[in-house]
Every structure is written in structure tokens, then in C-alpha cells.
């Protein structure tokens, strides 16, 4: 459903690759995902200044969360900010209602996987299914040449027309981890206008242009849902199934109200009855409904030397040797983690085994393992 409303630099090794933006100098129509935040607002402004024919697109995915200040549906406040930006820049805003699809494709899958005892990443699913799925599809069907968002990442294209996803210049804000499942076809027609900027520079540039969102705080929490009490959010869909919190030697130290609410490596929210030490979730025994904890973050049982990764999506697949030998890549198993070198073995079409050079802490089933070759994000899959 759609409602019309009037209103960088490249790192070493890429010397033969040129910026995607130059590829589209003859393709002028761009639909920019405008969330009502500063990042997407500046993206709209920059593209307009660069001579693109810019239209903004606001995505409505969730209508339950209330805005902290107004008490109304948060999406209405976000859309109002998006309208203010469009009015200032003199461009149109299209509103896309994907709420039904978002609930089915992202949230229901998230609830299902939590109930199975694994920890999905809804931001990864949202990018794959909504922003670079339904939104991009709607844009191309309506005659737009490219789509753009305010993500902190870079996309460039080589002389053969193959798109490459690179990390943002701002390492603290880099979001390539969450974009690893974007298809090659969509990535070829995608722009990330602020990927070459630091977050501080984004705010300064937004202030310089008088954008009404320049000082707006960054959004937090689940993609489109916002900052919520996640435990209560899960309990709306998944009934409480209490069980014991135990140590590896079988000592019962507390009670949990459902394994779905915990993830490997978690420290907060563990209800241990007596011992005041900091406890960490090391494992979940679904059959016994037991949460296994350790009192030491550096307990050897918190680390893994290898993992299997399934449903692997390659943006650009590495060349695996025909003799079955592995390739060495950098692997990230959680957002903002320092990449770890690993030997990656190809097992099947979308399954690999990863053997880390150094043990990795708190590898959580359901989370994404994302593969990098230096600055380039090659793709990724889900941890078993």
C-alpha cells in the first residue's frame, strides 16, 4: 500500500574499482528511505545536492510502540519529522505500509526462533526482507533507478558491474554486519550517501543545512519497534516456562522463567538466589529446560574453536579450492566484535564450517556469522 504525499574514499587494493554513485550519473531517479532520523535526512539532502531526482520513502512497519514525549504511535512522530525534512528540501514523501509483512516475515520468525532456544537478529532480517526486499522492489517497480538509505556502509562497483559492500569509514557506526544478506541485484542499485562520513560529521553537515533532525537522538532497540522491555515483549507471544538455573556440576543456583529470554554470553537479568558473583549464560539445555551458567567470563566453556554456519548468503563468494581445502577469512559473530581470522570450509551450497584461529567468546546459535576480506563484507549466515 503506497500513499503519495506532496510536499568516498576507497581503501588500498581497490584502485581499479570506482564509486557506485558515478555509475548512476545517467540514472537520476532515486528513492531514499527516510526514517525521520538525522542519517537518512542528510542522505536525502546530499543526493539532492548531487543532482539526483530525489523522492523520499517512509516505511511504516510498526504501530504499537508509543512515542516517549507525545504518547502517540511512534511512527506518526517519525513520519512528521520526515515530512518536515521533505518540506525544507522541497521533495515528495511516499509512505509505504509494510506492517503486515513485517509482522509475518520478521517478528513472527523472531518469536519462533526465540521459542526454539536460539537468538535471531531482527535487524538482519529487516534489512533482507523489508528495506532491501519489499521497499527496493516497490521502488524499482515504480520506475526508480536506485534506492538509498542512511546506513553506515559503502557500496562500490567493479568494471564487470559486480557490487562490493565495504565497511563504513566510521568503524564505530559501521553497519555492514547487518547488510550481509542484501542481494547482489539490489546492491548494484543501492547508494549509501553517508558511508564516507563520521557520525560527528553527519550531525555537523545536517546542522549546516538546517535540517530539523540534526540534533535528534539515534533510534534504539529493535528495527522499527524501538526501545522496549524485550523480556515483556517476548512474553506477549511466548508463554513463561520456568526452570532451573544450574552450574556445570549440577548445582541449582536459581530459577529462570523461560529459556527464550536468555542468550549465550548474557550477564544481566540472571536470577541467582544466593551467590552475588556475576554469572554468565554458557549454554541452554532445551530437553531439561535448564539454563547453564558460569561465574567467570573467561571460563573456557564460554569459548568455541569452531562453528557450523547455515543459510549462507554470499554477496561475493570467495574461491574455494577444488581439493576441499579451506579459505582464510575474517569472521564476526556479533555486532561490534573484533574480527577473528578463521579457516572456512565449504560443506554444501549454503553451509560452511568455520574453524577460528583463536577461540571466540559466547558464540550464540541463531546469530549471524559474517565474513570479511579486509574492508569488504563478502556475506554471512546463521550460527548453529
VENTA-V840980 format. One record per run of one state. SS is the DSSP state (a for helix, b for strand, c for the rest). FROM is the first residue (numbers start at 1). TO is the last residue. If there is no record, write none. Layout:
ss,from,to
SS,FROM,TO
SS,FROM,TO
This chain:
ss,from,to
c,1,1
b,2,5
c,6,17
b,18,19
a,20,23
c,24,28
b,29,33
c,34,37
a,38,49
c,50,52
b,53,60
c,61,65
b,66,66
c,67,72
b,73,73
a,74,89
c,90,92
b,93,97
c,98,98
a,99,115
c,116,121
a,122,141
c,142,145
b,146,149
c,150,152
b,153,157
c,158,162
b,163,167
c,168,175
a,176,179
c,180,183
a,184,187
c,188,189
b,190,192
c,193,198
a,199,208
c,209,221
b,222,222
c,223,225
b,226,226
c,227,229
a,230,235
c,236,242
b,243,246
c,247,251
b,252,256
c,257,258
a,259,261
c,262,271
b,272,272
c,273,279
b,280,285
c,286,289
b,290,294
c,295,299
a,300,302
b,303,314
c,315,326
b,327,332
c,333,339
b,340,348
c,349,350
b,351,361
c,362,367
b,368,373
c,374,375
b,376,383
c,384,384
